[in-house]
Amino acid sequence: PSTLRMGLEKSRNLMTVRIAQELGVKKITDFTKRLGIYEDPEELLSISLGSAETTLLKLTSAYCTFINGGKKIQPIFIDRIQDGSGLTIFNSDKRICKK
């Protein structure tokens, strides 16, 4: 026996599969859609092992939602551009983050 945290840290697949069986795959797929990780995932138990296809941008955006206190943000690729002197030429300051 071990904690859920330890199981996830050590990538214990059986633990995530059992959780998926307990919760139900439908709940998991619905939640991943709300987070924007997947658009239309198949409701298969293997999704608990990361079998569904997504992009790195969608996955990191979903993690940002947790870090940002539950508020979903629109990810940006370029935060700012500075010249050789350190003068900011472009600043993408459209983000709203929790304080």
DOMI-467075 format. One record per residue (C-alpha): x, y, z; residue number from 1. Coordinates in nm, 2 decimals. Example, Ala and Ser with C-alpha at 12.3 -4.5 7.8 and 13.67 -1.06 7.14 Angstrom:
2
[site [1.23,-0.45,0.78],1];
[site [1.37,-0.11,0.71],2];
end
This chain:
99
[site [0.00,0.00,0.00],1];
[site [0.11,0.36,-0.07],2];
[site [-0.04,0.70,-0.10],3];
[site [-0.19,0.83,-0.43],4];
[site [0.08,1.09,-0.45],5];
[site [0.35,0.83,-0.42],6];
[site [0.18,0.61,-0.68],7];
[site [0.16,0.90,-0.93],8];
[site [0.52,1.01,-0.86],9];
[site [0.64,0.65,-0.93],10];
[site [0.41,0.61,-1.23],11];
[site [0.23,0.31,-1.08],12];
[site [-0.02,0.23,-1.36],13];
[site [-0.23,0.00,-1.16],14];
[site [-0.32,0.28,-0.92],15];
[site [-0.44,0.52,-1.19],16];
[site [-0.64,0.24,-1.36],17];
[site [-0.81,0.15,-1.03],18];
[site [-0.90,0.52,-0.98],19];
[site [-1.04,0.54,-1.33],20];
[site [-1.25,0.23,-1.27],21];
[site [-1.38,0.37,-0.94],22];
[site [-1.46,0.71,-1.08],23];
[site [-1.58,0.59,-1.42],24];
[site [-1.42,0.68,-1.75],25];
[site [-1.71,0.91,-1.84],26];
[site [-1.63,1.15,-1.55],27];
[site [-1.26,1.15,-1.65],28];
[site [-1.32,1.23,-2.01],29];
[site [-1.58,1.50,-1.92],30];
[site [-1.33,1.66,-1.69],31];
[site [-1.04,1.65,-1.95],32];
[site [-1.27,1.82,-2.20],33];
[site [-1.35,2.10,-1.95],34];
[site [-0.98,2.15,-1.89],35];
[site [-0.92,2.16,-2.27],36];
[site [-0.68,1.86,-2.26],37];
[site [-0.87,1.66,-2.52],38];
[site [-1.14,1.76,-2.76],39];
[site [-1.32,1.43,-2.81],40];
[site [-1.15,1.14,-2.63],41];
[site [-1.26,0.79,-2.66],42];
[site [-1.41,0.66,-2.34],43];
[site [-1.16,0.38,-2.28],44];
[site [-1.00,0.27,-1.96],45];
[site [-0.66,0.32,-2.12],46];
[site [-0.71,0.70,-2.10],47];
[site [-0.60,0.67,-1.74],48];
[site [-0.26,0.57,-1.87],49];
[site [-0.24,0.87,-2.11],50];
[site [-0.34,0.69,-2.43],51];
[site [-0.54,0.98,-2.57],52];
[site [-0.38,1.22,-2.81],53];
[site [-0.33,1.58,-2.72],54];
[site [-0.07,1.86,-2.77],55];
[site [0.19,2.00,-2.54],56];
[site [0.02,2.34,-2.55],57];
[site [-0.32,2.20,-2.44],58];
[site [-0.16,1.99,-2.16],59];
[site [0.05,2.28,-2.02],60];
[site [-0.25,2.51,-2.04],61];
[site [-0.45,2.27,-1.83],62];
[site [-0.17,2.26,-1.57],63];
[site [-0.17,2.64,-1.56],64];
[site [-0.53,2.63,-1.46],65];
[site [-0.44,2.44,-1.14],66];
[site [-0.15,2.68,-1.07],67];
[site [-0.37,2.98,-1.14],68];
[site [-0.63,2.89,-0.87],69];
[site [-0.88,2.73,-1.11],70];
[site [-0.89,3.01,-1.36],71];
[site [-0.83,2.91,-1.72],72];
[site [-0.58,3.12,-1.91],73];
[site [-0.51,3.16,-2.28],74];
[site [-0.15,3.05,-2.33],75];
[site [0.09,3.27,-2.53],76];
[site [0.40,3.17,-2.71],77];
[site [0.60,3.49,-2.68],78];
[site [0.59,3.69,-2.35],79];
[site [0.81,3.98,-2.46],80];
[site [1.08,4.07,-2.71],81];
[site [1.37,4.29,-2.60],82];
[site [1.65,4.45,-2.81],83];
[site [2.02,4.41,-2.73],84];
[site [2.00,4.70,-2.48],85];
[site [1.72,4.54,-2.28],86];
[site [1.45,4.78,-2.42],87];
[site [1.12,4.60,-2.45],88];
[site [1.00,4.61,-2.82],89];
[site [0.69,4.39,-2.77],90];
[site [0.51,4.29,-2.45],91];
[site [0.21,4.05,-2.45],92];
[site [0.05,4.17,-2.13],93];
[site [-0.30,4.03,-2.18],94];
[site [-0.28,3.77,-1.91],95];
[site [-0.50,3.78,-1.60],96];
[site [-0.34,3.59,-1.32],97];
[site [-0.45,3.54,-0.96],98];
[site [-0.26,3.75,-0.71],99];
end
